[in-house]
């Protein structure tokens, strides 16, 4: 049995593991804890990747976007990592939706952890955008941001004409 642990997104964003009530029962939260709990800072560098290529999947498990779905960067010193993702997206099935997650070195960034609905149902394939925040004290060195998507219900999820912006120290 899956049960929701927490009172909403604000609770999920500050989780660093199980919530107290979930830890006591051993029941995992509905969604994994994001890499960051919050913070604010100024960014010093920005990286962009853009493509007009077409990605589609019927997988309900997350798959990598091919072109412009990954940005590798070097963090000069400990600091913030965040950014934005823009794309045209939709589903061939009017009852389905497109899910999105953004990972920093394999860990989910807030608020785009598993199950974030990026594009609601329908075939309009309109423009969508979202921001993400991976942390205020990301260690210096080489890192990778990766965007992944999935079909909510197994219909044909599609993403095209996209831009990934990564801001960092």
Contact map, one row per residue, 1 for C-alpha under 8 A:
1110000000000000000000000000000000000000000000000000000000000000000000000000000000000000000000000000000000000000000000000000000000000000000000000000000000000000000000000
1111000000000000000000000011110000000000000000000000000000000000000000000000000000000000000000000000000000000000000000000000000000000000000000000000000000000000000000000
1111100000000000000000000011110000000000000000000000000000000000000000000000000000000000000000000000000000000000000000000000000000000000000000000000000000000000000000000
0111110000000000000000000000110000000000000000000000000000000000000000000000000000000000000000000000000000000000000000000000000000000000000000000000000000000000000000000
0011111000000000001011000001110000000000000000000000000000000000000000000000000000000000000000000000000000000000000000000000000000000000000000000000000000000000000000000
0001111100110000001000000000100000000000000000000000000000000000000000000000000000000000000000000000000000000000000000000000000000000000000000000000000000000000000000000
0000111111110000000000000000000000000000000000000000000000000000000000000000000000000000000000000000000000000000000000000000000000000000000000000000000000000000000000000
0000011111110000000000000000000000000000000000000000000000000000000000000000000000000000000000000000000000000000000000000000000000000000000000000000000000000000000000000
0000001111111000000000000000000000000000000000000000000000000000000000000000000000000000000000000000000000000010000000000000000000000000000000000000000000000000000000000
0000001111111100000000000000000000000000000000000000000000000000000000000000000000000000000000000000000000000000000000000000000000000000000000000000000000000000000000000
0000011111111110000000000000000000000000000000000000000000000000000000000000000000000000000000000000000000000000000000000000000000000000000000000000000000000000000000000
0000011111111110000000000000001011000000000000000000000000000000000000000000000000000000000000000000000000000000000000000000000000000000000000000000000000000000000000000
0000000011111110000000000000000011011100000000000000000000000000000000000000000000000000000000000000000000000110000000000000000000000000000000000000000000000000000000000
0000000001111111000000000000000010011100000000000000000000000000000000000000000000000000000000000000000000000000000000000000000000000000000000000000000000000000000000000
0000000000111111111000000000000011001000000000000000000000000000000000000000000000000000000000000000000000000000000000000000000000000000000000000000000000000000000000000
0000000000000111110000000000000011101000000000000000000000000000000000000000000000000000000000000000000000000000000000000000000000000000000000000000000000000000000000000
0000000000000011111000000000000110000000000000000000000000000000000000000000000000000000000000000000000000000000000000000000000000000000000000000000000000000000000000000
0000000000000011111111100001100010000000000000000000000000000000000000000000000000000000000000000000000000000000000000000000000000000000000000000000000000000000000000000
0000110000000010111111100000100000000000000000000000000000000000000000000000000000000000000000000000000000000000000000000000000000000000000000000000000000000000000000000
0000000000000000011111110000000000000000000000000000000000000000000000000000000000000000000000000000000000000000000000000000000000000000000000000000000000000000000000000
0000100000000000011111111000000000000000000000000000000000000000000000000000000000000000000000000000000000000000000000000000000000000000000000000000000000000000000000000
0000100000000000011111111111100000000000000000000000000000000000000000000000000000000000000000000000000000000000000000000000000000000000000000000000000000000000000000000
0000000000000000011111111111000000000000000000000000000000000000000000000000000000000000000000000000000000000000000000000000000000000000000000000000000000000000000000000
0000000000000000000111111110000000000000000000000000000000000000000000000000000000000000000000000000000000000000000000000000000000000000000000000000000000000000000000000
0000000000000000000011111110000000000000000000000000000000000000000000000000000000000000000000000000000000000000000000000000000000000000000000000000000000000000000000000
0000000000000000000001111111000000000000000000000000000000000000000000000000000000000000000000000000000000000000000000000000000000000000000000000000000000000000000000000
0110000000000000000001111111100000000000000000000000000000000000000000000000000000000000000000000000000000000000000000000000000000000000000000000000000000000000000000000
0110100000000000010001100111110000000000000000000000000000000000000000000000000000000000000000000000000000000000000000000000000000000000000000000000000000000000000000000
0111110000000000011001000011111100000000000000000000000000000000000000000000000000000000000000000000000000000000000000000000000000000000000000000000000000000000000000000
0111100000000000000000000001111100000000000000000000000000000000000000000000000000000000000000000000000000000000000000000000000000000000000000000000000000000000000000000
0000000000010000000000000000111110000000000000000000000000000000000000000000000000000000000000000000000000000000111000000000000000000000000000000000000000000000000000000
0000000000000000100000000000111111000000000000000000000000000000000000000000000000000000000000000000000000000000110000000000000000000000000000000000000000000000000000000
0000000000011111110000000000001111100000000000000000000000000000000000000000000000000000000000000000000000010000100000000000000000000000000000000000000000000000000000000
0000000000011011000000000000000111111000000000000000000000000000000000000000000000000000000000000000000000111111100000000000000000000100000000000000000000000000000000000
0000000000000001000000000000000011111000000000000000000000000000000000000000000000000000000000000000000100111100000000000000000000000110000000000000000000000000000000000
0000000000001100000000000000000001111100000000000000000000000000000000000000000000000000000000000000000000001100000000000000000000001111000000000000000000000000000000000
0000000000001111000000000000000001111110000000000000000000000000000000000000000000000000000000000000000000000100000000000000000000000010000000000000000000000000000000000
0000000000001100000000000000000000011111000000000000000000000000000000000000000000000000000000000000000000000000000000000000000000001011000000000000000000000000000000000
0000000000000000000000000000000000001111100000000000000000000000000000000000000000000000000000000000000000000000000000000000000000000011000000000000000000000000000000000
0000000000000000000000000000000000000111110000000000000000000000000000000000000100000000000000000000000000000000000000000000000000000001000000000000000000000000000000000
0000000000000000000000000000000000000011111000000000000000000000000000000000001100000000000000000000000000000000000000000000000000000001000000000000000000000000000000000
0000000000000000000000000000000000000001111100000000000000000000000000000000000100000000000000000000000000000000000000000000000000000000000000000000000000000000000000001
0000000000000000000000000000000000000000111111000000000000000000000000000000000110000000000000000000000000000000000000000000000000000000000000000000000000000000000000111
0000000000000000000000000000000000000000011111000000000000000000000000000000000000000000000000000000000000000000000000000000000000000000000000000000000000000000000000111
0000000000000000000000000000000000000000001111100000000000000000000000000000000000000000000000000000000000000000000000000000000000000000000000000000000000000000000000111
0000000000000000000000000000000000000000001111110000000000000000000000000000000000000000000000000000000000000000000000000000000000000000000000000000000000000000000011110
0000000000000000000000000000000000000000000011111000000000000000000000101000000000000000000000000000000000000000000000000000000000000000000000000000000000000000000011100
0000000000000000000000000000000000000000000001111100000000000000000000100000000000000000000000000000000000000000000000000000000000000000000000000000000000000000001111000
0000000000000000000000000000000000000000000000111110000000000000000111100000000000000000000000000000000000000000000000000000000000000000000000000000000000000000001110000
0000000000000000000000000000000000000000000000011111000000000000001100000000000000000000000000000000000000000000000000000000000000000000000000000000000000000000111100000
0000000000000000000000000000000000000000000000001111100000000000001100000000000000000000000000000000000000000000000000000000000000000000000000000000000000000001111000000
0000000000000000000000000000000000000000000000000111110000000000000000000000000000000000000000000000000000000000000000000000000000000000000000000000000000000001110000000
0000000000000000000000000000000000000000000000000011111000000000001000000000000000000000000000000000000000000000000000000000000000000000000000000000000000000001100000000
0000000000000000000000000000000000000000000000000001111100000000000000000000000000000000000000000000000000000000000000000000000000000000000000000000000000000111100000000
0000000000000000000000000000000000000000000000000000111110000000110000000000000000000000000000000000000000000000000000000000000000000000000000000000000000000111000000000
0000000000000000000000000000000000000000000000000000011111000000000000000000000000000000000000000000000000000000000000000000000000000000000000000000000000011110000000000
0000000000000000000000000000000000000000000000000000001111100010000000000000000000000000000000000000000000000000000000000000000000000000000000000000011000111100000000000
0000000000000000000000000000000000000000000000000000000111110000000000000000000000000000000000000000000000000000000000000000000000000000000000000000011001111000000000000
0000000000000000000000000000000000000000000000000000000011111110000000000000000000000000000000000000000000000000000000000000000000000000000000000000011001100000000000000
0000000000000000000000000000000000000000000000000000000001111100000000000000000000000000000000000000000000000000000000000000000000000000000000000000011111000000000000000
0000000000000000000000000000000000000000000000000000000000111110000000000000000000000000000000000000000000000000000000000000000000000000000000000000011000000000000000000
0000000000000000000000000000000000000000000000000000000000111111000000000000000000000000000000000001100000000000000000000000000000000000000000000001110000000000000000000
0000000000000000000000000000000000000000000000000000000010101111100000000000000000000000000000000000000000000000000000000000000000000000000000000001110000000000000000000
0000000000000000000000000000000000000000000000000000000000000111110010000000000000000000000000000000000000000000000000000000000000000000000000000111100000000000000000000
0000000000000000000000000000000000000000000000000000001000000011111111000000000000000000000000000000000000000000000000000000000000000000000000000111100000000000000000000
0000000000000000000000000000000000000000000000000000001000000001111111000000000000000000000000000000000000000000000000000000000000000000000000000000000000000000000000000
0000000000000000000000000000000000000000000000000110100000000000111111000000000000000000000000000000000000000000000000000000000000000000000000000000000000000000000000000
0000000000000000000000000000000000000000000000001110000000000000111111100000000000000000000000000000000000000000000000000000000000000000000000000000000000000000011100000
0000000000000000000000000000000000000000000000001000000000000001111111100000000000000000000000000000000000000000000000000000000000000000000000000111000000000000000100000
0000000000000000000000000000000000000000000000001000000000000000111111110000000000000000000000000000000000000000000000000000000000000000000000011110000000000000000100000
0000000000000000000000000000000000000000000000111000000000000000000111111000000000000000000000000000000000000000000000000000000000000000000000011100000000000000000101000
0000000000000000000000000000000000000000000000000000000000000000000001111100000000000000000000000000000000000000000000000000000000000000000001111000000000000000000000000
0000000000000000000000000000000000000000000000100000000000000000000000111110000000000000000000000000000000000000000000000000000000000000000001110000000000000000000000000
0000000000000000000000000000000000000000000000000000000000000000000000011111000000000000000000000000000000000000000000000000000000000000000111100000000000000000000000000
0000000000000000000000000000000000000000000000000000000000000000000000001111111000000000000000000000000000000000000000000000000000000000011111100000000000000000000000011
0000000000000000000000000000000000000000000000000000000000000000000000000111110000000000000000000000000000000000000000000000000000000000000110000000000000000000000000001
0000000000000000000000000000000000000000000000000000000000000000000000000011111000000000000000000000000000000000000000000000000000000000001110000000000000000000000000001
0000000000000000000000000000000000000000000000000000000000000000000000000011111100000000000000000000000000000000000000000000000000000000111100000000000000000000000000001
0000000000000000000000000000000000000000100000000000000000000000000000000010111110000000000000000000000000000000000000000000000000000011111100000000000000000000000000011
0000000000000000000000000000000000000001111000000000000000000000000000000000011111000000000000000000000000000000000000000000000000000111110000000000000000000000000000111
0000000000000000000000000000000000000000001000000000000000000000000000000000001111100000000000000000000000000000000000000000000000001111010000000000000000000000000001111
0000000000000000000000000000000000000000000000000000000000000000000000000000000111110000000000000000000000000000000000000000000000111110000000000000000000000000000001110
0000000000000000000000000000000000000000000000000000000000000000000000000000000011111000000000000000000000000000000000000000000000111000000000000000000000000000000111100
0000000000000000000000000000000000000000000000000000000000000000000000000000000001111100000000000000000000000000000000000000000011110000000000000000000000000000000111000
0000000000000000000000000000000000000000000000000000000000000000000000000000000000111110000000000000000000000000000000000000000011100000000000000000000000000000011110000
0000000000000000000000000000000000000000000000000000000000000000000000000000000000011111000000000000000000000000000000000000001111000000000000000000000000000000011100000
0000000000000000000000000000000000000000000000000000000000000000000000000000000000001111100000000000000000000000000000000000001110000000000000000000000000000011111000000
0000000000000000000000000000000000000000000000000000000000000000000000000000000000000111110000000000000000000000000000000000111100000000000000000000000000000011110000000
0000000000000000000000000000000000000000000000000000000000000000000000000000000000000011111000000100000000000000000001100000111100000000000000000000000000001111000000000
0000000000000000000000000000000000000000000000000000000000000000000000000000000000000001111100001100000000000000000000111111110000000000000000000000000000001110000000000
0000000000000000000000000000000000000000000000000000000000000000000000000000000000000000111111011100000000000000000000001110100000000000000000000000001000111100000000000
0000000000000000000000000000000000000000000000000000000000000000000000000000000000000000011111010000000000000000000000000110000000000000000000000000000000111100000000000
0000000000000000000000000000000000000000000000000000000000000000000000000000000000000000001111110000000000000000000000001110000000000000000000000000000000110000000000000
0000000000000000000000000000000000000000000000000000000000000000000000000000000000000000001111111000000000000000000000001110000000000000000000000000000000000000000000000
0000000000000000000000000000000000000000000000000000000000000000000000000000000000000000000011111000000000000000000000001100000000000000000000000000000000000000000000000
0000000000000000000000000000000000000000000000000000000000000000000000000000000000000000001111111100000000000000000000011100000000000000000000000000001111100000000000000
0000000000000000000000000000000000000000000000000000000000000000000000000000000000000000011001111110000000000000000011111100000000000000000000000000001110001000000000000
0000000000000000000000000000000000000000000000000000000000000000000000000000000000000000111000011111000000000000000011111000000000000000000000000000111100001100000000000
0000000000000000000000000000000000000000000000000000000000000000000000000000000000000000000000001111100000000000011111100000000000000000000000000000111100000000000000000
0000000000000000000000000000000000000000000000000000000000000100000000000000000000000000000000000111110000000001111111000000000000000000000000000011110000000000000000000
0000000000000000000000000000000000000000000000000000000000000100000000000000000000000000000000000011111000011001111100000000000000000000000000000011100000000000000000000
0000000000000000000000000000000000000000000000000000000000000000000000000000000000000000000000000001111100011001100000000000000000010000000000001111000000000000000000000
0000000000000000000000000000000000000000000000000000000000000000000000000000000000000000000000000000111111111000000000000000000000000000000000011111000000000000000000000
0000000000000000000000000000000000100000000000000000000000000000000000000000000000000000000000000000011111111000000000000000000000000100000000111100000000000000000000000
0000000000000000000000000000000000000000000000000000000000000000000000000000000000000000000000000000001111100000000000000000000000000000000000111100000000000000000000000
0000000000000000000000000000000000000000000000000000000000000000000000000000000000000000000000000000001111110000000000000000000000000000000000000100000000000000000000000
0000000000000000000000000000000001100000000000000000000000000000000000000000000000000000000000000000001111111000000000000000000000000000000000000000000000000000000000000
0000000000000000000000000000000011100000000000000000000000000000000000000000000000000000000000000000111101111101110000000000000000000100000000000000000000000000000000000
0000000000000000000000000000000001110000000000000000000000000000000000000000000000000000000000000000111100111111100000000000000000011110000000000000000000000000000000000
0000000000001000000000000000000001111000000000000000000000000000000000000000000000000000000000000000000000011111100000000000000000011100000000000000000000000000000000000
0000000010001000000000000000000001000000000000000000000000000000000000000000000000000000000000000000000000001111100100000000000000011000000000000000000000000000000000000
0000000000000000000000000000000001000000000000000000000000000000000000000000000000000000000000000001110000011111111100000000000000010000000000000000000000000000000000000
0000000000000000000000000000001111000000000000000000000000000000000000000000000000000000000000000001110000011111111100000000000000000000000000000000000000000000000000000
0000000000000000000000000000001100000000000000000000000000000000000000000000000000000000000000000011100000010001111100000000000000000000000000000000000000000000000000000
0000000000000000000000000000001000000000000000000000000000000000000000000000000000000000000000000011100000000001111110000000000000000000000000000000000000000000000000000
0000000000000000000000000000000000000000000000000000000000000000000000000000000000000000000000000011100000000011111111000000000000000000000000000000000000000000000000000
0000000000000000000000000000000000000000000000000000000000000000000000000000000000000000000000001111000000000000001111110000000000000000000000000000000000000000000000000
0000000000000000000000000000000000000000000000000000000000000000000000000000000000000000100000001111000000000000000111110000000111000000000000000000000000000000000000000
0000000000000000000000000000000000000000000000000000000000000000000000000000000000000000110000001110000000000000000011111000000100000000000000000000000000000000000000000
0000000000000000000000000000000000000000000000000000000000000000000000000000000000000000010000011100000000000000000011111100000000000000000000000000000000000000000000000
0000000000000000000000000000000000000000000000000000000000000000000000000000000000000000011011111100000000000000000000111110000000000000000000000000000000000000000000000
0000000000000000000000000000000000000000000000000000000000000000000000000000000000000000011111111000000000000000000000011111100000000000000000000000000000000000000000000
0000000000000000000000000000000000000000000000000000000000000000000000000000000000000000011111000000000000000000000000001111100000000000000000000000000000000000000000000
0000000000000000000000000000000000000000000000000000000000000000000000000000000000000000010000000000000000000000000000000111110000000000000000000000000000000000000000000
0000000000000000000000000000000000000000000000000000000000000000000000000000000000000001111000000000000000000000000000000111111000000000000000000000000000000000000000000
0000000000000000000000000000000000000000000000000000000000000000000000000000000000000001110000000000000000000000000000000001111100000000000000000000000000000000000000000
0000000000000000000000000000000000000000000000000000000000000000000000000000000000000111100000000000000000000000000000000000111110000000000000000000000000000000000000000
0000000000000000000000000000000000000000000000000000000000000000000000000000000000000111100000000000000000000000000001100000011111000000000000000000000000000000000000000
0000000000000000000000000000000000000000000000000000000000000000000000000000000000011110000000000000000000000000000001000000001111100000000000000000000000000000000000000
0000000000000000000000000000000000000000000000000000000000000000000000000000000000011100000000000000000000000000000001000000000111110000000000000000000000000000000000000
0000000000000000000000000000000000000000000000000000000000000000000000000000000001111000000000000000000000000000000000000000000011111000000000000000000000000000000000000
0000000000000000000000000000000000000000000000000000000000000000000000000000000001110000000000000000010000001111000000000000000001111100000000000000000000000000000000000
0000000000000000000000000000000000010100000000000000000000000000000000000000000011100000000000000000000000001110000000000000000000111110000000000000000000000000000000000
0000000000000000000000000000000001110000000000000000000000000000000000000000000111000000000000000000000100011100000000000000000000011111010000000000000000000000000000000
0000000000000000000000000000000000111110000000000000000000000000000000000000001111000000000000000000000000001000000000000000000000001111110000000000000000000000000000000
0000000000000000000000000000000000010111100000000000000000000000000000000000001110000000000000000000000000000000000000000000000000000111110000000000000000000000000000000
0000000000000000000000000000000000000000000000000000000000000000000000000000011100000000000000000000000000000000000000000000000000000011111000000000000000000000000000000
0000000000000000000000000000000000000000000000000000000000000000000000000010011110000000000000000000000000000000000000000000000000000111111100000000000000000000000000000
0000000000000000000000000000000000000000000000000000000000000000000000000010111000000000000000000000000000000000000000000000000000000000111110000000000000000000000000000
0000000000000000000000000000000000000000000000000000000000000000000000000111111000000000000000000000000000000000000000000000000000000000011111000000000000000000000000000
0000000000000000000000000000000000000000000000000000000000000000000000000111100000000000000000000000000000000000000000000000000000000000001111100000000000000000000000000
0000000000000000000000000000000000000000000000000000000000000000000000011110000000000000000000000000000000000000000000000000000000000000000111110000000000000000000000000
0000000000000000000000000000000000000000000000000000000000000000000000011110000000000000000000000000000110000000000000000000000000000000000011111000000000000000000000000
0000000000000000000000000000000000000000000000000000000000000000000001111000000000000000000000000000001110000000000000000000000000000000000001111100000000000000000000000
0000000000000000000000000000000000000000000000000000000000000000000001110000000000000000000000000000011110000000000000000000000000000000000000111110000000000000000001000
0000000000000000000000000000000000000000000000000000000000000001100011100000000000000000000000000000011111000000000000000000000000000000000000011111000000000000000000000
0000000000000000000000000000000000000000000000000000000000000001100011000000000000000000000000000001111000000000000000000000000000000000000000001111100000000000000000000
0000000000000000000000000000000000000000000000000000000000000111100010000000000000000000000000000001111000000000000000000000000000000000000000000111110000000000000000000
0000000000000000000000000000000000000000000000000000000000000111100000000000000000000000000000000111100000000000000000000000000000000000000000000011111000000000000000000
0000000000000000000000000000000000000000000000000000000011111110000000000000000000000000000000000111000000000000000000000000000000000000000000000001111100001000000000000
0000000000000000000000000000000000000000000000000000000011111000000000000000000000000000001000011110000000000000000000000000000000000000000000000000111111111000000000000
0000000000000000000000000000000000000000000000000000000000010000000000000000000000000000000000011110000000000000000000000000000000000000000000000000011111100000000000000
0000000000000000000000000000000000000000000000000000000000010000000000000000000000000000000000011000000000000000000000000000000000000000000000000000001111100000000000000
0000000000000000000000000000000000000000000000000000000001110000000000000000000000000000000000010000000000000000000000000000000000000000000000000000001111111000000000000
0000000000000000000000000000000000000000000000000000000011100000000000000000000000000000001110010000000000000000000000000000000000000000000000000000001111111000000000000
0000000000000000000000000000000000000000000000000000000111000000000000000000000000000000001110000000000000000000000000000000000000000000000000000000001001111100000000000
0000000000000000000000000000000000000000000000000000000111000000000000000000000000000000111100001100000000000000000000000000000000000000000000000000011001111110000000000
0000000000000000000000000000000000000000000000000000011110000000000000000000000000000000111100000100000000000000000000000000000000000000000000000000000000011111000000000
0000000000000000000000000000000000000000000000000000011100000000000000000000000000000011110000000000000000000000000000000000000000000000000000000000000000001111110000000
0000000000000000000000000000000000000000000000000011111000000000000000000000000000000011100000000000000000000000000000000000000000000000000000000000000000000111110000000
0000000000000000000000000000000000000000000000000111110000000000000000000000000000000011000000000000000000000000000000000000000000000000000000000000000000000011111000000
0000000000000000000000000000000000000000000000000111000000000000000100000000000000001111000000000000000000000000000000000000000000000000000000000000000000000011111100000
0000000000000000000000000000000000000000000000011110000000000000000100000000000000001110000000000000000000000000000000000000000000000000000000000000000000000000111110000
0000000000000000000000000000000000000000000000011100000000000000000111100000000000111100000000000000000000000000000000000000000000000000000000000000000000000000011111000
0000000000000000000000000000000000000000000001111000000000000000000000000000000000111000000000000000000000000000000000000000000000000000000000000000000000000000001111100
0000000000000000000000000000000000000000000001110000000000000000000000100000000011110000000000000000000000000000000000000000000000000000000000001000000000000000000111110
0000000000000000000000000000000000000000001111100000000000000000000000000000000111100000000000000000000000000000000000000000000000000000000000000000000000000000000011111
0000000000000000000000000000000000000000001111000000000000000000000000000010001111000000000000000000000000000000000000000000000000000000000000000000000000000000000001111
0000000000000000000000000000000000000000011110000000000000000000000000000011111110000000000000000000000000000000000000000000000000000000000000000000000000000000000000111
